[in-house]
């Protein structure tokens, strides 16, 4: 039954195409061959008798950015945050990383040397991309490092993103750099000064 329907549909398309596009009679073979090849391909690979297999909707996981914001703030050592950063952190805590990054665009436009804003933007961009490093997030990490060359946080968080991407050697190098920049009495450093 399906074959009769397909052949009828192919003929209808051929007639409509030739009439609408005013194909001369000498060229009727071209659309006819194209439709015949389409039907042959369907006959070869099509399986109209195969039952459908509906899939369940993918679960959307709620991402809580509270921990990420807290760790980033611990690197700031109590330095005052800009209004942009406070608003962005609120969005990040709720898992709305797109809005968090959008707010931070205003912060870095206003002050391109705001290392904390660049770092928060980089983290938000990584989270928005489900843990994947994008050119935009790499650019933001680089700008955070340039704005505060002695800050350990940009290389630390870029190292975390590298681990998530499976790039362990680069992550080790970044964390070694972060450890060199970390003060000996930093609370997150622990008792060991070894790399």
Secondary structure, DSSP 8 states (H G I E B T S, - for coil): -HHHHHHHHHHHHHHHHHHHTT--GGGHHHHHHHHHHHHHHHHHH--TTS---------------HHHHHHHHHHTTT----HHHHHHHHHHHTT-HHHHHHHHHHHHHH-TT-HHHHHHHHHHHHHHTTT---HHHHHHHHHHHHHTTT-SHHHHHHHHHHHHTT-HHHHHHHHHHHHHHS-TT-TTT-S----
